Amino acid sequence: MSELTLAFAEHFADLPDPRIDRTKKHLLIDVLAITLCATIAGADSFEEVERFGRARHDWLKRFLSLPNGIPSHDTFNRVFAALNPRKFAEAVTRWLAAVCEAAGLKHVAIDGKSARSAPRDTFSGRLHLVSAWASENRLILGQQEVADGSHEIAAIPELLRVLELKGALVTIDAAGCQKEIACQIREQKGDYLLAVKGNQPALHEAVRAVFARLVEADFEGVEHDCHTLVEEGHGRSEERYVTVVYDPEGIPEGWPDVRAVVFVGREREVGGKNSSTAHYYVCSRKAKAKKMGEWVRGHWGIENGLHWVLDVAFGEDDNKTHAGHAGANLGLVRRVALSLLRQDKSKGSVKAKRLQAALDENYLMKALQGFTE
């Protein structure tokens, strides 16, 4: 038990404690560990974290110091409000990057989410957190809070800066389709797949022109690849088709190492009603159309695999915590808790697994280990 505890704590050993010495009745690592354990086990507020701590005091005492017992919910709130969110996120990144190391980091999806009940002076009017999600590993890799008076675009470079991107593919939606961001990913030895829309009119028109020329040439003499996937079931029929053109001509200057442009079309029929969408992308890596489609779909998966679950299983949209940095830091704890529970490959919802963690201390400890031996 003690060896597991040391492995957990070492990643937070250098995390600056924001409190002055005379107020440090509780160790910082104890505050963090109790909050994470409680969140895994179903706590969604600092009041609930305190209740969990008092109910599980004897179990927690087996691997935490707890020199003055369990902190009050006000203490949890004050510590998380004062804790530097960038330093905290960096410590979490080091921890979960080690979990990813064995499997290898392949696809990193970057996307933002607002907490609707936590007002802030951001572009969305709410606490807004930008996350890096390892799609294959289903783990949070990092988080950046959007500063008051700022936008998601400004948070993405800060988030990327703490990530080890060598050999990984980074996907970002159209809001993050910026020359500076593409250059940063390449400088960090990663590749990018960026959605292209009207916020980059010159690039958007150039990509559309590439596919217009492909059609005009009847797909002859242009290096390209195509893939189609049809899925049916539950009264729904969906066809996705992906076309990739390699080494495209006419891309505006400043976009680094564009090796391919991608068109992804979707046609759906649900209940007799038809709909269709079309999406364009630029990519710094050459890959087959099937693989490009998997990356695109993997990025869409951040909505179902992370954001949707945070609302349904963790009640994030209803969480009002926003004092100081408490909202951002507690949001990161939720993402870590979800990531750890996602490592359990057994059947059952995340909400059911949180209940199991509340009832079964052995299961909770396995969750803290990422379900590794």
Secondary structure as UniProt FT lines:
FT   HELIX           2..9
FT   HELIX           10..12
FT   TURN            13..14
FT   HELIX           21..23
FT   HELIX           28..40
FT   TURN            41..42
FT   HELIX           46..55
FT   HELIX           57..61
FT   TURN            62..63
FT   TURN            67..68
FT   HELIX           73..82
FT   HELIX           85..101
FT   TURN            102..103
FT   STRAND          107..119
FT   TURN            123..124
FT   STRAND          126..134
FT   TURN            135..138
FT   STRAND          139..145
FT   TURN            148..149
FT   HELIX           152..161
FT   TURN            166..167
FT   STRAND          169..172
FT   HELIX           174..176
FT   HELIX           179..187
FT   TURN            188..189
FT   STRAND          191..196
FT   TURN            198..199
FT   HELIX           201..216
FT   TURN            217..219
FT   STRAND          224..233
FT   TURN            234..235
FT   STRAND          236..246
FT   TURN            253..254
FT   TURN            256..257
FT   STRAND          260..270
FT   TURN            271..272
FT   STRAND          273..283
FT   HELIX           289..302
FT   HELIX           303..307
FT   HELIX           308..312
FT   TURN            313..314
FT   HELIX           316..318
FT   TURN            324..325
FT   HELIX           326..342
FT   HELIX           350..359
FT   HELIX           361..368
FT   TURN            369..370
//
